[in-house]
Amino acid sequence: MSSPLGEAADSPWLSAGAPRRSVLGDEIYELIKSRLMDNLVEPGSRLSIDGLARDFGCSPTPVREALARLESDGLVAKRAHHGYTVAPLMDAKSFDELFRVRLLLEPAAASWAAERASRPQVKNLKDLIAEMEEPVKGASYESYKAFAAQDAAFHLAIASTSGVDLMVDILERLRPHSQLYRLYYETGIAMDTVLEHQKVLDAVADHDVDGAAEAMRFHLHAARGRLAGAANVADEAQP
């Protein structure tokens, strides 16, 4: 089986202007993540720290640090004595379990946020939605990564506003947005997401406990419907 790195000229890690010089760890992280999010490297492919370091023209240290971060994102997997491989796409079972857990947790978080949201917290949520309203052009990770980060930040901000620190910890460990955006993204879903977030915010700002829970529940069901087909396709495509 050929290496996912291939020869330097064919390497997916060097496309799209990847540098041939030492770069900061954050840049290495984003370069690798963009290839994984765009599915340019097949799930299960081995990721060689030394090979990536040669391709990027850097020492192994920032590559090792980037892969450790990507493991926490659920985008790569590490096995003892085998190193890192590209994580599989979320299958239908994992997809269903993720949304079942989110539907248990996040409507409750939204209702608790509505109970206690302060003006600064509401303003923070408004600012996040305003940032999400910036048009997303294109369906590559580079095009939508800011939107994806803002989407995740909104959900974490709701959890933080709830005052339940454990809720924030759970969502940070789940990291649902990295997995879901890797599975599927098309430009049209951005506006739907913003409108649904706005309904959650409106209820939180009005201290409407039941309305906030229902708006979050509606959003999660809608997101599940938008992505369910992609999860089934991924399930069928993987051995």
C-alpha positions as CSV (number, residue, x, y, z in Angstrom):
1,M,0.0,0.0,0.0
2,S,1.4,3.4,-0.9
3,S,2.1,6.0,1.8
4,P,-0.5,8.7,2.2
5,L,2.4,11.1,2.0
6,G,3.7,9.9,-1.3
7,E,6.5,11.7,-3.0
8,A,6.9,15.4,-2.1
9,A,5.4,16.5,-5.4
10,D,2.3,14.4,-4.9
11,S,1.8,14.8,-1.2
12,P,-1.6,16.1,-0.1
13,W,0.1,17.9,2.7
14,L,2.0,20.3,0.3
15,S,-1.0,21.3,-1.7
16,A,-2.8,24.7,-1.4
17,G,0.4,26.5,-0.6
18,A,1.7,24.5,2.3
19,P,5.1,26.0,3.2
20,R,8.5,24.3,2.8
21,R,10.0,26.0,5.9
22,S,9.7,25.8,9.6
23,V,6.3,27.0,10.8
24,L,4.6,27.4,14.1
25,G,2.8,24.5,15.7
26,D,-0.6,26.2,15.2
27,E,0.1,26.4,11.5
28,I,1.1,22.8,11.2
29,Y,-2.1,21.9,13.1
30,E,-4.2,23.9,10.7
31,L,-2.5,22.5,7.6
32,I,-3.0,18.9,8.6
33,K,-6.5,19.6,9.9
34,S,-7.6,21.2,6.6
35,R,-6.6,18.1,4.7
36,L,-8.4,15.8,7.1
37,M,-11.5,18.0,7.1
38,D,-11.6,18.0,3.3
39,N,-11.1,14.2,3.3
40,L,-8.0,14.4,1.1
41,V,-6.4,11.5,3.0
42,E,-8.3,8.3,3.3
43,P,-9.5,7.1,6.8
44,G,-7.1,4.6,8.2
45,S,-4.0,6.0,6.4
46,R,-0.9,6.1,8.5
47,L,0.5,9.5,9.4
48,S,4.3,9.4,9.8
49,I,5.6,12.1,12.1
50,D,9.0,12.1,10.3
51,G,7.4,12.0,6.9
52,L,5.2,15.0,7.6
53,A,8.1,16.9,9.1
54,R,10.1,16.4,5.9
55,D,7.1,17.5,3.8
56,F,6.6,20.6,5.9
57,G,10.3,21.3,6.3
58,C,10.2,21.5,10.0
59,S,11.3,19.4,13.0
60,P,9.2,16.5,14.2
61,T,8.2,18.4,17.4
62,P,5.4,20.7,16.0
63,V,4.1,17.8,14.0
64,R,3.9,15.6,17.1
65,E,2.2,18.4,19.0
66,A,-0.3,18.9,16.1
67,L,-1.2,15.2,15.9
68,A,-1.8,15.1,19.7
69,R,-4.2,18.0,19.3
70,L,-5.9,16.3,16.3
71,E,-6.3,13.2,18.4
72,S,-8.2,15.2,21.0
73,D,-10.3,16.5,18.1
74,G,-11.2,13.0,17.1
75,L,-9.6,13.4,13.7
76,V,-6.7,11.1,14.2
77,A,-6.2,7.9,16.3
78,K,-3.1,6.7,18.0
79,R,-2.3,3.1,18.7
80,A,0.6,1.8,20.8
81,H,3.6,0.8,18.7
82,H,1.7,1.8,15.5
83,G,1.7,5.6,15.7
84,Y,-1.1,7.8,14.3
85,T,-3.7,7.0,11.6
86,V,-6.5,9.1,10.1
87,A,-9.6,8.4,12.1
88,P,-12.6,6.9,10.4
89,L,-15.6,9.1,9.4
90,M,-18.4,9.0,11.9
91,D,-20.7,6.1,11.0
92,A,-24.5,6.0,11.3
93,K,-24.4,4.4,14.8
94,S,-22.0,7.0,16.2
95,F,-23.9,9.8,14.5
96,D,-27.1,8.6,16.1
97,E,-25.5,8.3,19.6
98,L,-24.0,11.7,19.4
99,F,-27.3,13.4,18.7
100,R,-29.1,11.4,21.3
101,V,-26.6,12.6,23.9
102,R,-26.7,16.2,22.6
103,L,-30.6,16.1,22.7
104,L,-30.4,15.1,26.4
105,L,-27.9,17.8,27.3
106,E,-28.1,20.9,25.2
107,P,-31.8,21.7,25.6
108,A,-31.3,21.6,29.4
109,A,-28.2,23.8,29.0
110,A,-30.3,26.3,27.0
111,S,-33.0,26.4,29.6
112,W,-30.5,27.0,32.4
113,A,-28.9,29.7,30.4
114,A,-32.3,31.4,30.0
115,E,-32.7,31.4,33.8
116,R,-29.5,33.2,34.5
117,A,-28.2,34.9,31.4
118,S,-26.6,38.3,32.2
119,R,-26.5,41.2,29.7
120,P,-22.8,40.7,28.9
121,Q,-23.5,37.0,28.3
122,V,-26.4,37.8,26.0
123,K,-24.2,40.3,24.1
124,N,-21.5,37.7,23.7
125,L,-24.0,35.4,22.1
126,K,-25.3,38.2,19.8
127,D,-21.7,38.9,18.8
128,L,-21.1,35.2,17.9
129,I,-24.2,35.1,15.7
130,A,-23.2,38.4,14.0
131,E,-19.9,36.8,13.1
132,M,-21.6,33.8,11.8
133,E,-23.7,35.9,9.4
134,E,-20.6,36.7,7.3
135,P,-21.1,34.9,4.0
136,V,-19.4,31.6,3.5
137,K,-18.1,31.1,0.0
138,G,-17.1,27.6,-1.0
139,A,-17.4,24.2,0.6
140,S,-13.7,23.6,1.5
141,Y,-12.5,23.7,5.1
142,E,-10.6,26.8,4.4
143,S,-13.8,28.5,3.4
144,Y,-15.9,27.5,6.3
145,K,-13.5,26.9,9.2
146,A,-14.3,30.3,10.8
147,F,-18.0,29.5,10.6
148,A,-17.4,26.1,12.1
149,A,-15.4,27.5,15.0
150,Q,-18.1,30.1,15.6
151,D,-20.8,27.5,15.5
152,A,-18.9,25.4,18.2
153,A,-18.3,28.6,20.2
154,F,-22.0,29.4,20.3
155,H,-22.9,26.0,21.7
156,L,-20.1,26.3,24.3
157,A,-21.2,29.8,25.2
158,I,-24.7,28.5,25.9
159,A,-23.3,25.8,28.1
160,S,-21.1,28.3,29.9
161,T,-24.0,30.7,30.4
162,S,-25.9,27.8,32.0
163,G,-23.5,28.0,34.9
164,V,-22.9,24.2,34.8
165,D,-19.2,23.8,34.3
166,L,-19.5,20.1,33.7
167,M,-21.7,20.8,30.7
168,V,-18.9,22.8,29.1
169,D,-16.4,20.0,29.9
170,I,-18.7,17.4,28.3
171,L,-19.2,19.4,25.1
172,E,-15.5,20.1,24.8
173,R,-14.8,16.4,25.1
174,L,-17.4,15.5,22.6
175,R,-16.1,18.0,20.1
176,P,-19.2,17.4,17.9
177,H,-18.5,20.1,15.3
178,S,-15.2,18.8,14.1
179,Q,-16.7,15.4,13.4
180,L,-19.9,16.7,11.8
181,Y,-18.3,19.3,9.5
182,R,-15.8,16.7,8.4
183,L,-18.7,14.4,7.5
184,Y,-20.6,17.0,5.5
185,Y,-20.7,20.7,4.7
186,E,-22.4,22.7,2.0
187,T,-22.9,26.4,1.8
188,G,-26.6,26.4,2.2
189,I,-26.6,25.0,5.8
190,A,-24.9,28.1,7.2
191,M,-27.9,30.4,7.0
192,D,-30.2,27.7,8.4
193,T,-27.8,27.3,11.4
194,V,-27.7,31.0,12.0
195,L,-31.5,31.4,12.0
196,E,-31.9,28.5,14.4
197,H,-29.2,29.9,16.7
198,Q,-31.0,33.2,16.7
199,K,-34.2,31.6,18.0
200,V,-32.2,30.1,20.8
201,L,-30.7,33.4,21.6
202,D,-34.0,35.2,21.5
203,A,-35.4,32.8,24.1
204,V,-32.3,33.1,26.3
205,A,-32.4,36.9,26.1
206,D,-36.1,36.9,27.1
207,H,-35.4,34.4,30.0
208,D,-37.9,32.1,28.4
209,V,-36.8,28.8,29.9
210,D,-39.1,26.5,28.0
211,G,-38.7,28.4,24.8
212,A,-34.9,28.2,25.0
213,A,-35.0,24.4,25.5
214,E,-37.5,24.0,22.6
215,A,-35.5,26.2,20.3
216,M,-32.3,24.2,21.0
217,R,-34.2,20.9,20.5
218,F,-35.5,22.2,17.2
219,H,-32.0,23.2,16.1
220,L,-30.5,19.8,17.0
221,H,-33.3,17.9,15.2
222,A,-32.9,20.1,12.2
223,A,-29.1,19.6,12.1
224,R,-29.6,15.9,12.5
225,G,-31.9,15.9,9.5
226,R,-29.4,17.9,7.4
227,L,-26.6,15.5,8.1
228,A,-28.2,12.1,8.5
229,G,-27.8,11.2,4.8
230,A,-24.1,11.9,4.9
231,A,-23.7,9.6,7.9
232,N,-25.4,6.7,6.2
233,V,-23.2,7.2,3.0
234,A,-20.1,7.3,5.1
235,D,-21.2,4.1,6.9
236,E,-21.7,2.3,3.6
237,A,-18.4,3.5,2.1
238,Q,-16.2,2.3,5.0
239,P,-15.3,-1.4,5.5
